[in-house]
Amino acid sequence: MSPSRFSLKRQLLLWLLLPQIVLWLAGAVFSYRLAGRYANEAVDATLLQATRSLARQVKPMGNGLLIDFPRAAQDVLEADPSDKLLYTVSSPPGKFILGNQNLPSPPAAPASPPLGQAHFYDGEIEAHDDRPAAAVRVAALYLQFGENPKAQQTMLVQVARSSANRELLARRLLIDTMLPLSVLIVLMSMIVWAGVGAGLAPIARLRRLVEGRKPNDLRPIELDAAPQELRSLAQAINDLLEAVSHNVQSQRRFISDAAHQLRTPLAGLKSQSELALGEAPPGPLTMRLARVHESATRSAHLVNQLLALARTEPESVTRQTPVRLDLGRLAREVTAELVPRALQQNVDLGYDGPDGDPDCASASQLEERQGLPDPAPDEPDRPVEVTGIPLLLREALVNLVDNALRYAGRGARVTVQVRGARDRAELTVTDNGPGIPEELREQVFERFFRGTHEGNGCGLGLAIVKEIVERHGGRIALYAAEPRGLRVSLSLPLAVS
């Protein structure tokens, strides 16, 4: 049996129920044979009595026989029309005198058969006219007669009865015996089924405890009510979880500490390289300083992303309390903060959503709004409110817009939109840049994976966004924008009223 199909419950039921079924079948065979033996004994007793009664009706007279077999005695033997007694009297044995000539002869009769002792055997009456062949049980009795002891003759008296009634009696005895036993087997199987299910319930509970966990949930498993065997298993799992948690925390502390330690010298290196670029004359040295400045900028960005990633870890999140906040206002603030950078990169960055501020809109959006009537003051857009940690949600928005500014290219257009739909808040960042191929849209959420070699990103932005969104019970997806570009859709549950 393959490991994927192995079932402990199936194995237990198989080993518990299979012996019961085997014993039940063995009991049925034994009961049938026992019932057949008892039925044979009952039938043989009847045949023996009928044989002796018939023998008494054949009386020796001199060297001959006087058959005193009135009609009344014949009617007694044939009283049951469904199970008639068939009889034959022959002397010497095999020479018919009285009765039915079709009764089977005794098998391999000895030269000197035992006298006065009935012999029982099974035989078959051959088909005759419109009567089919029938199996019968026969009793044969050898007797001697004659006045001269030296010239005794042998007489054979046979009485037979159909085996059908014997089989019917055996089946009735079998049914009467096996029916209560079958009911007991069924009840026992139901008890075993329920017992196995109750016994394996702690295993199912342990499975649910493990299956319902997130990959980063390394808390100990609580299984106090489980049997001793499962407690040992749970303790072993808890020891493993503790070791894994210790290693993960050590790695996180190392990344956080290293990022903090690298932040200051990288900031100094970046500043000094900027000053050197401003003072150095054009030439090969200036090109080298530019590369140093680019590397310092990229390293500083990587350190900031690592610190942001550390803030999204469960230990950091649990120390912060979620609050109710306006997602549209937060998106507006982030967009406004990044507008100067967008202008430096010649990118048209704008916001479109509830409570939209025209000052935060892009130049193209302002042009589109010219000539349109202002919205009525008594019909303001309803705010799109969510429950979350403001610092983390701000970090997610900054990373989304930062990615769009980095990879959309100069002269591109980036739009941030917020909408409320039913019980969800939808935030999208759309650009008309080169986009991301469809086959890479799932991989870009992996840490340190970059969908393109353009730009100076580090492959952590979308991974950080996904971590933050999932910790807020949301989801993120990438779609192709029309006619070209990328649309990043972020969905969060609306705050409960």
Disulfide bonds with the S-S distance in Angstrom:
none
